[in-house]
Amino acid sequence: MTLKYLIGIVLGIPLMPVIYIQGKKIRKQVPKLKEAKGIEGNCYKENQNAVQVLFIGESTFAGVGVQTHEEGFSGTFAKELSNQINRSVYWKVYAKSGYTAESIYKKLIPKIEEKEVDLIIVGIGGNDAFQLTTPQKWNHDVDKLITDLQVKFPEVVIVFTNMPPIKDFPAFTIPIKFIIGNLVEILGEKLNKRVQYFQKTYYNNYIICINNWKQKINSEEPGNNLFSDGVHPSKLAYQIWANEMVLYVIKNTEIIESLRLKK
């Protein structure tokens, strides 16, 4: 166990009764939004070299907070990637609200129908933090998730998105932001190490800061316009996040060359 995690346990144990009560109150207050519609689409370019992209993950990738995936993370990412690499991009979402890394490799990956995939974007971490997944279990589940994907698609490029910015969630109290927010950052640090053991596997370890996003849109609001319910991203936040992830992809020489050279 890391020192940071152990310190979190020591500080967190006295707060658990408070967090439990606050958590129940938050669950009652936060509206239950539906997952987005339209789990697949394509961004057409006039050439024959199409790129197949899958999006696998938890509620953010399920599009909670927007009406359709087209206007959420997946559709925005696919459109921007298509423009950047000048390729048609065919995309599909495999995601479920509430799923952890373990749920994903057990329940979602077996459902993948595609035979050939060029790029897989994975969005996880929030639910594992909410469920207080230990770093040891997280390492195991991440390894299993990556391995299962690589067995299914040996040449695929796998990219994990940033961890969710739990410390900035408006709906959360200070104790919850502290305990769960620190845990999700620890899980991110572990993920950053785990991906180094796998070929063609990457993690965007940049910590999302809502204040930085507010500056991008010149907003003086407290950040609520970047959240649909105080927890999940708004349409605007999904699009900022997706565009930042495309920027991460195209700045990585190994990833972008793999996609551009696809025949």
C-alpha positions in Angstrom: 0.0 0.0 0.0 1.2 3.5 -0.7 1.8 6.0 2.0 -0.7 8.3 0.6 -3.4 5.6 0.7 -2.5 4.6 4.2 -2.7 8.3 5.4 -6.1 8.5 3.6 -7.3 5.5 5.6 -6.2 6.9 8.9 -7.8 10.2 8.2 -10.9 8.7 6.6 -12.0 6.2 9.2 -13.3 8.9 11.7 -15.1 10.6 8.8 -16.9 7.4 7.6 -20.1 7.9 9.6 -20.3 11.5 8.3 -19.6 10.5 4.8 -22.2 7.7 4.9 -24.9 10.1 6.1 -23.9 12.8 3.6 -23.7 10.2 0.8 -27.3 9.1 1.4 -28.5 12.7 1.3 -26.6 13.4 -1.9 -28.1 10.4 -3.6 -31.6 11.7 -2.8 -30.8 15.2 -4.0 -29.0 14.4 -7.2 -31.4 13.7 -10.1 -31.3 10.3 -11.7 -30.4 11.1 -15.3 -30.8 8.6 -18.1 -28.0 7.2 -20.3 -27.6 8.8 -23.7 -29.2 7.4 -26.8 -27.6 6.5 -30.1 -24.6 4.3 -29.1 -22.9 4.2 -32.5 -22.3 6.5 -35.5 -19.7 7.5 -38.1 -17.9 10.6 -39.2 -17.5 10.2 -43.0 -14.5 11.4 -45.0 -14.0 10.7 -48.7 -11.4 8.0 -48.5 -11.3 4.3 -47.9 -9.2 4.2 -44.8 -11.8 4.2 -42.0 -10.8 3.9 -38.3 -12.9 1.9 -35.9 -13.1 3.3 -32.4 -14.8 1.8 -29.3 -15.6 3.7 -26.2 -15.8 1.5 -23.0 -16.5 2.7 -19.6 -18.8 3.9 -16.8 -21.6 6.6 -16.6 -19.6 9.3 -18.3 -19.1 7.1 -21.4 -22.7 6.0 -21.1 -23.5 9.6 -21.7 -25.3 10.4 -18.5 -26.0 14.2 -18.6 -26.7 14.5 -22.4 -29.5 13.3 -24.6 -27.4 11.6 -27.3 -23.9 10.3 -27.6 -23.5 12.4 -30.7 -23.4 15.5 -28.4 -21.5 13.8 -25.6 -18.0 12.5 -25.2 -18.0 9.8 -27.8 -19.5 11.6 -30.7 -17.4 14.7 -30.1 -14.2 12.7 -29.8 -15.0 10.8 -33.0 -15.8 14.0 -35.0 -12.6 15.8 -33.8 -10.4 12.8 -34.4 -11.8 12.4 -37.9 -11.0 16.0 -38.7 -7.5 15.7 -37.2 -6.4 12.5 -39.1 -8.6 13.1 -42.1 -10.1 9.6 -41.9 -13.6 8.3 -41.6 -14.3 7.2 -38.0 -16.8 4.6 -37.1 -17.6 4.5 -33.4 -19.6 2.5 -30.9 -20.1 2.8 -27.2 -20.1 -0.1 -24.7 -20.7 1.6 -21.3 -23.0 1.3 -18.3 -23.7 3.7 -15.4 -22.5 2.3 -12.1 -19.9 -0.1 -13.6 -16.5 -0.5 -12.1 -13.4 -1.8 -13.8 -14.3 -5.3 -12.7 -17.9 -5.0 -14.0 -16.5 -3.8 -17.3 -14.2 -6.8 -17.9 -16.8 -9.2 -16.7 -20.0 -7.9 -18.3 -19.1 -5.4 -21.1 -16.1 -6.8 -22.9 -17.8 -10.2 -23.6 -20.6 -8.3 -25.3 -18.3 -6.6 -27.9 -19.4 -7.7 -31.3 -16.7 -6.1 -33.5 -14.0 -8.3 -35.0 -11.6 -5.5 -35.9 -10.9 -2.4 -33.9 -8.2 0.2 -34.2 -8.6 2.4 -31.1 -10.3 1.8 -27.8 -10.9 4.7 -25.4 -11.6 3.6 -21.8 -13.2 5.8 -19.1 -13.1 4.4 -15.6 -12.2 5.3 -12.1 -15.2 7.1 -10.6 -17.2 4.1 -9.5 -14.2 2.3 -8.2 -13.4 5.4 -6.0 -17.0 5.6 -4.9 -16.9 1.9 -3.9 -13.6 2.4 -2.1 -11.8 -0.1 -4.3 -8.3 -0.7 -2.9 -5.2 0.0 -5.0 -4.4 -3.7 -5.0 -7.8 -4.7 -6.4 -7.7 -1.8 -8.8 -4.3 -3.0 -10.2 -5.8 -6.5 -10.7 -8.9 -5.3 -12.4 -7.1 -2.9 -14.7 -4.6 -5.7 -15.7 -7.5 -8.0 -16.4 -9.4 -5.4 -18.4 -6.4 -4.6 -20.6 -5.5 -8.3 -21.0 -9.0 -9.2 -22.1 -9.1 -6.4 -24.7 -5.7 -7.3 -26.1 -6.7 -11.0 -26.3 -9.7 -9.9 -28.3 -7.9 -7.3 -30.4 -4.1 -8.0 -30.4 -3.1 -5.0 -32.4 -5.5 -2.4 -30.9 -4.4 0.9 -29.3 -5.9 1.4 -25.8 -6.1 4.8 -24.3 -7.5 5.5 -20.8 -8.9 8.9 -20.1 -8.1 11.1 -17.1 -9.7 10.3 -13.8 -12.9 12.2 -13.0 -12.4 15.5 -11.1 -14.2 14.4 -8.0 -12.7 17.2 -5.9 -14.6 19.7 -8.1 -18.0 18.0 -8.0 -20.5 20.7 -6.8 -22.8 18.1 -5.3 -20.2 16.6 -3.0 -19.4 17.8 0.5 -15.9 18.7 1.6 -15.3 15.4 3.5 -16.4 13.3 0.4 -14.3 15.4 -1.9 -11.3 14.9 0.3 -11.6 11.1 0.8 -13.0 10.0 -2.6 -11.2 12.7 -4.5 -7.8 11.6 -3.1 -8.6 8.0 -3.7 -9.4 8.5 -7.3 -6.1 10.3 -7.7 -4.3 7.4 -6.2 -6.1 5.1 -8.6 -4.9 7.3 -11.4 -1.3 7.1 -10.2 -1.6 3.3 -10.1 -3.1 3.2 -13.6 -0.3 5.3 -14.9 2.1 2.6 -13.7 0.0 -0.4 -14.9 -0.2 0.7 -18.5 3.6 0.7 -18.8 3.5 -3.1 -18.6 1.4 -3.4 -21.7 2.1 -2.7 -25.4 0.1 0.1 -27.2 -1.6 1.1 -23.9 -1.7 4.6 -22.6 -3.2 6.8 -19.9 -3.8 10.5 -19.9 -2.6 11.3 -16.4 -3.3 15.0 -16.6 -5.6 15.9 -13.6 -8.7 17.7 -14.8 -9.2 21.1 -13.2 -12.7 22.6 -13.6 -11.2 26.1 -13.1 -9.1 25.6 -16.2 -12.1 24.6 -18.2 -14.0 27.7 -17.0 -11.1 29.9 -18.3 -11.4 28.2 -21.7 -15.0 29.3 -22.0 -14.4 32.6 -20.2 -17.0 31.7 -17.6 -17.4 33.6 -14.3 -20.0 31.1 -13.1 -19.0 28.8 -10.2 -18.7 25.8 -12.6 -22.3 24.5 -12.4 -22.7 25.0 -16.1 -20.1 22.3 -16.6 -22.1 19.7 -14.6 -25.5 18.3 -15.5 -26.5 17.2 -12.0 -23.6 18.2 -9.8 -21.7 15.0 -10.6 -21.9 14.2 -14.3 -20.5 16.4 -17.0 -22.8 18.8 -19.0 -22.8 18.8 -22.8 -20.3 21.6 -22.7 -18.0 19.7 -20.3 -18.2 16.5 -22.3 -17.1 18.4 -25.4 -14.2 20.1 -23.8 -13.0 16.8 -22.3 -13.4 15.0 -25.6 -11.4 17.6 -27.5 -8.7 17.5 -24.9 -8.5 13.7 -25.2 -8.2 14.0 -29.0 -5.3 16.5 -28.4 -3.7 13.9 -26.2 -4.0 11.3 -28.9 -2.7 13.3 -31.8 0.3 14.6 -29.7 1.3 11.0 -29.0 3.4 10.0 -32.0 3.0 6.2 -31.5 -0.8 6.5 -31.4 -1.3 8.9 -34.2 1.0 7.1 -36.6 -0.7 3.9 -35.9 -4.0 5.4 -36.9 -2.7 7.4 -39.9 -0.9 4.5 -41.4 -3.9 2.2 -41.2 -4.6 0.7 -44.6 
